[in-house]
Amino acid sequence: MEKLLELKFNYWILQTIAMLITAFLIPRLRITSIFGALFIVIALAFVNSKIWDAALFLQIPDHFTYQSVLLVLTNGFLFWVLVKLLPGIEVDGFLAALAAPIVFSATSLLIAHYHHYINWGDILDRAITVLQNLRQYFEQSSSEPAKNLIGNHN
């Protein structure tokens, strides 16, 4: 039972990471809160299990047909509606909403396949270092102009 809970927890974490990467790759898709990526992942899982089947993408033929175009458009529309309903995630334009499920699916598949080879601790350490460097950069750049402005008025 413990192994099953760990597996489910890992699945949700990996899916949330895939959504964060998707938001990074699509400029007009933004995660605006800590739980935004998790909320959309849970909503997509619910929609895919109750209303819409993500496995339909596996049935898309190699060439464009009316059915394949309608499938991609409908999936993009469902994603757009979910983003508009959920807090913590925003999308500007239908094209970004259309691309997001496709990028998310590809990212999820890659992460699911390769997550055993990824050193997550190293990635977390690097992310923390990048965030600390960004913080220092913004602190320095915001304090320097203020000093210049104060110095010019004397």
N, C-alpha and C positions, 0 to 999 in steps of 0.2 A: 504493500500500500504506500509506503514512504517513497519508494522508487517511482511509483505512478504519479504522486504529487510533485516530485522533483521534475519529472519529465514534463508535466503540464506547465509548471512554473517556468521552466526553461523555454518552452514553446512560446509563451506569452512575452517573455523578455526578448527572444529572438525576433518575433513579429514586430514588437515595438521598435527594436533597433532597425529593422527593415523599413519601417515607416519613417523613422528619423532620417535614414539615408535617402529615402524617396524625397522627403521634403528638402534635403540638401541638394539633390540633383535637379529638382524642378523649381526654378526660381520663383514662380508665382504661387507656390504652395508653402505655407508657413505654419510652423508649430508655435503657438503663442503662449502655451502654459506647460507646466511640467507634465500634466496628465493628458494633454491633447493627443499625443501619438497613441497612448494606451486606449483612450476613449474611442478613437476611430478604428483601431484594431478590433476592439470588442464589438463595436457596431457592425463592422464588416463581417466578423465571424457569425454574428447573429443573422444578418441578412443572408449570408451565404448558406447558413444551415436551415433557415426557415422560408426564405422568399426566393432567393436567387442562388444558383449553383455556380461557384467559381470554376468547377470542372468543365463547364461549357466551353471554356477557352481551349481545352484540349481537343475540341471537335472542330476548330476553325480550320478550313482547308488551306492549302498552300497559296491559293490565289484568292483575290477579292471576289466575293459574291455578295448578293444582297443580304443574305443571312449573316455573314461574318461582319459586314459593316454595321448592321442593326445590332448585333451582339456587342460590339465595341462601343457603339453609341449608348446603348442601354446601360452598360456597365459604367461608363463615364457619368451618365445622368444620375445613377444611383449613388455613386461616390460624391457627386456635387451636392445632392440633396442631403446626404449624411453630414458632409462638412458644414453645410449651412445650418443644420440643426444642432450640431455638437459644439460645445465650448472648447477652446484651446487649439483650434485648427482653422485656418483660413485658406481660401483659394481665390485667385483673381482670374476670372475667365473660364469658359467652358473647355478650352483647349488644354489648359493645365489639368482640369478635372478629368478630361478624357485620357491624358497621358499617365496620370498618377496611378490608376489601378494596374496598368500594364507594367510600369516601372516597379511598382510595389510587388507585383507577382514575380517578376524576374529577380528582384533583390531578395525576396523571401526564399525563392528556390536556391539561389546561390548561398545564402547564409545557412539554410538548412543542410545543404550538402557539405559546406566547408567549415562550419562552426567548430568542429573538433580540432581543426588545424590552426585555429586563430588563438593567439595568446591575448585573451581579453584583459588580463591584468596589465600587460604592456600597453595596450590601446588606452585603457583607463588612465594610466600614468601619463601617457603622451597627451591625452585630452586635457588632463588637469594642468600640465605644464603649459599647453597652448593657452588655456583660459587664464592662467596666472600671468603669462606674458602679455596677453591682451589687456588684462586689468591694469598692469603696470604702464602699458603704453597709453591707455586712456587717462589714467591718473596723471601721468606726466604731461600729456598734451593738453589736458584741461587746466592744469595749474600754471603752465608756462604762459599761455595767452593772458590769463588773469594777472600775472605778475607784470607782463609787458604793458597791459592797460593801466595798471596802478602806477607804474613807473613813468608813463607818458603824461599823466595828469599832474605831476609834481612840478 
